[in-house]
């Protein structure tokens, strides 16, 4: 699959928009939603990278998308791998009340979770930008 530069840019722009939204959500105390947007930012950034590498990105696992990109790039980064694996844990748990034995997703997240996810997302976006 060959993607136009515009589609790669579209995915990257959406990734940045999710990252920006995560900051607003932290400021508003919506930590679980912020964490989800961090996961989304990383996922969309990885999809931009894969499209740029003429690969067909599939799925929502940031870690799997990262592994696909590494195969194409012929390189790995342990810090980015840790970030992608960590963000994957939040794809479902940050949004659904049945992801935990009791309570809402919002009750299970705090500012430190959101700030940590923000660091992970920024790590992934930096990796993507470096390899575009």
C-alpha positions as CSV (number, residue, x, y, z in Angstrom):
1,X,0.0,0.0,0.0
2,X,1.4,3.3,-1.0
3,X,0.1,6.3,0.9
4,X,0.2,9.8,-0.2
5,X,2.2,12.3,1.8
6,X,-1.2,13.9,2.7
7,X,-2.5,10.7,4.4
8,X,0.7,10.4,6.4
9,X,0.3,14.0,7.4
10,X,-3.4,13.5,8.3
11,X,-2.5,10.6,10.7
12,X,0.3,12.7,12.2
13,X,-2.0,15.7,12.6
14,X,-4.6,13.6,14.3
15,X,-2.0,12.2,16.6
16,X,-0.9,15.7,17.6
17,X,-4.6,16.7,18.2
18,X,-5.0,13.7,20.5
19,X,-1.9,14.7,22.4
20,X,-3.1,18.3,22.7
21,X,-6.5,17.0,23.9
22,X,-4.8,14.9,26.6
23,X,-3.3,18.0,28.1
24,X,-6.6,19.7,28.2
25,X,-8.1,16.7,29.9
26,X,-5.4,16.6,32.5
27,X,-6.1,20.2,33.3
28,X,-9.8,19.4,33.7
29,X,-9.1,16.4,36.0
30,X,-10.3,13.8,33.4
31,X,-7.3,11.6,33.9
32,X,-8.7,8.4,32.4
33,X,-9.8,10.2,29.2
34,X,-6.4,11.9,29.0
35,X,-4.7,8.5,29.2
36,X,-6.9,7.2,26.4
37,X,-6.0,10.1,24.2
38,X,-2.3,9.5,24.8
39,X,-2.8,5.9,23.6
40,X,-4.7,7.2,20.6
41,X,-1.9,9.7,19.8
42,X,0.7,7.0,19.9
43,X,-1.4,4.6,17.8
44,X,-2.1,7.3,15.1
45,X,1.5,8.3,15.0
46,X,2.6,4.7,14.5
47,X,0.1,4.4,11.7
48,X,1.5,7.5,10.1
49,X,5.0,5.9,10.3
50,X,3.8,2.6,8.8
51,X,2.1,4.4,5.9
52,X,5.2,6.3,5.3
53,X,7.1,3.0,5.1
54,X,4.5,1.7,2.6
55,X,3.1,-0.7,5.1
56,X,-0.6,-1.3,5.8
57,X,-1.1,-0.6,9.5
58,X,-3.7,-2.8,11.2
59,X,-5.2,-2.9,14.6
60,X,-5.1,-0.8,17.7
61,X,-2.1,-2.2,19.6
62,X,0.6,0.4,19.7
63,X,3.1,-2.2,20.6
64,X,2.2,-4.4,17.5
65,X,2.3,-1.4,15.3
66,X,5.7,-0.5,16.8
67,X,7.0,-4.0,16.1
68,X,5.8,-3.8,12.5
69,X,7.6,-0.5,12.1
70,X,10.8,-2.0,13.6
71,X,10.8,-4.8,11.1
72,X,10.6,-2.3,8.3
73,X,13.1,0.1,9.7
74,X,15.6,-2.6,10.9
75,X,15.9,-0.9,14.3
76,X,14.5,-1.1,17.8
77,X,14.4,1.3,20.7
78,X,13.8,-0.3,24.2
79,X,12.4,3.0,25.6
80,X,9.9,3.3,22.8
81,X,9.0,-0.4,23.2
82,X,8.3,0.1,26.9
83,X,6.1,3.2,26.0
84,X,4.1,1.3,23.4
85,X,3.6,-1.7,25.7
86,X,2.5,0.5,28.6
87,X,0.1,2.5,26.5
88,X,-1.6,-0.7,25.2
89,X,-2.8,-1.4,28.8
90,X,-5.0,1.7,28.7
91,X,-6.8,1.1,25.4
92,X,-9.8,-0.5,27.1
93,X,-9.3,0.0,30.8
94,X,-9.4,3.8,30.5
95,X,-12.9,3.8,29.0
96,X,-15.0,0.9,30.3
97,X,-16.4,0.4,33.7
98,X,-16.2,-3.4,33.4
99,X,-12.4,-3.3,32.9
100,X,-12.1,-3.3,36.7
101,X,-13.9,-5.4,39.3
102,X,-15.7,-2.4,40.6
103,X,-16.1,1.3,40.1
104,X,-15.7,3.5,37.0
105,X,-12.6,3.9,34.8
106,X,-12.4,7.5,36.1
107,X,-12.0,6.2,39.7
108,X,-9.0,4.1,38.8
109,X,-6.9,6.9,37.2
110,X,-5.1,9.8,38.7
111,X,-2.9,12.7,37.6
112,X,0.3,10.6,37.9
113,X,-1.2,8.0,35.5
114,X,-2.1,10.7,33.0
115,X,1.3,12.4,33.2
116,X,3.1,9.1,32.8
117,X,1.0,8.3,29.7
118,X,1.8,11.7,28.3
119,X,5.5,11.0,28.6
120,X,5.0,7.7,26.9
121,X,3.0,9.2,24.1
122,X,5.6,12.0,23.5
123,X,8.3,9.3,23.4
124,X,6.4,7.5,20.6
125,X,5.8,10.7,18.7
126,X,9.4,11.6,18.9
127,X,10.4,8.1,17.6
128,X,7.9,8.5,14.7
129,X,9.1,12.0,13.8
130,X,12.7,10.8,13.8
131,X,11.9,8.1,11.3
132,X,9.6,10.0,8.9
